[in-house]
């Protein structure tokens, strides 16, 4: 069971883009990134297994900033609304 599966099972929403039912999780888009206590970087919830005693932050400021940056990169715009690529 992944972090995403566990969160869904208790009604916690974690956004996804690349996670599709019946396909192996890749964590490619990183939209589902979460903070896991003891891990240095953000973790893709769709591909990381849960373990007993795990502490996960799904909506911290760090997670929100990372998701915002990922979406900006995907659409090719900066937070100021200007195109990233000319």
C-alpha positions as CSV (number, residue, x, y, z in Angstrom):
1,X,0.0,0.0,0.0
2,X,1.3,3.4,-0.9
3,X,1.0,6.7,0.9
4,X,-1.6,7.8,-1.7
5,X,-3.6,4.6,-1.1
6,X,-3.5,5.0,2.7
7,X,-4.5,8.7,2.4
8,X,-7.5,7.9,0.2
9,X,-8.6,5.1,2.5
10,X,-9.1,7.7,5.3
11,X,-10.5,10.5,3.2
12,X,-7.4,12.6,2.7
13,X,-7.1,14.1,-0.8
14,X,-3.6,14.2,-2.4
15,X,-3.6,15.7,-5.9
16,X,-2.2,13.6,-8.8
17,X,-1.7,14.0,-12.5
18,X,0.3,10.9,-13.7
19,X,-1.3,8.4,-11.3
20,X,-3.7,6.2,-13.3
21,X,-5.6,3.2,-12.0
22,X,-4.2,-0.2,-13.3
23,X,-0.8,1.3,-14.2
24,X,2.4,1.0,-12.2
25,X,3.1,4.2,-10.3
26,X,6.0,6.2,-11.5
27,X,5.9,9.4,-9.5
28,X,6.9,11.2,-12.7
29,X,4.8,14.4,-12.3
30,X,5.6,14.8,-8.5
31,X,2.2,16.6,-7.9
32,X,1.5,14.1,-5.2
33,X,4.7,15.0,-3.3
34,X,4.4,14.9,0.5
35,X,6.8,15.3,3.4
36,X,7.7,12.2,5.3
37,X,9.4,12.6,8.7
38,X,13.0,11.5,8.5
39,X,13.3,12.0,4.7
40,X,15.3,14.9,3.4
41,X,13.3,15.5,0.2
42,X,9.7,15.4,-0.8
43,X,8.3,11.9,-1.6
44,X,5.9,11.0,-4.4
45,X,2.9,9.6,-2.4
46,X,1.8,7.4,-5.4
47,X,5.0,5.4,-5.4
48,X,6.2,5.3,-1.8
49,X,5.0,2.5,0.5
50,X,3.6,3.2,3.9
51,X,5.1,1.7,7.1
52,X,3.9,1.5,10.7
53,X,4.6,4.8,12.6
54,X,5.1,6.8,9.5
55,X,4.4,10.6,9.9
56,X,3.3,12.3,6.7
57,X,2.5,16.0,6.0
58,X,0.3,16.3,3.0
59,X,-0.5,20.0,2.9
60,X,2.5,21.8,4.6
61,X,3.8,25.1,3.2
62,X,6.8,23.2,1.7
63,X,4.5,20.8,-0.1
64,X,2.2,23.6,-1.3
65,X,5.2,25.6,-2.7
66,X,6.6,22.5,-4.5
67,X,3.2,21.7,-6.1
68,X,2.8,25.3,-7.2
69,X,6.3,25.3,-8.8
70,X,5.6,21.9,-10.5
71,X,2.4,23.2,-12.1
72,X,4.1,26.4,-13.2
73,X,6.8,24.4,-14.9
74,X,4.2,22.1,-16.5
75,X,2.3,25.1,-18.0
76,X,5.5,27.1,-18.8
77,X,4.7,30.2,-16.7
78,X,6.4,31.8,-13.7
79,X,4.5,32.9,-10.6
80,X,4.5,36.4,-12.0
81,X,2.5,35.1,-15.0
82,X,5.4,35.6,-17.5
83,X,6.3,32.8,-19.8
84,X,9.3,30.7,-18.6
85,X,10.4,30.0,-22.2
86,X,10.8,32.4,-25.0
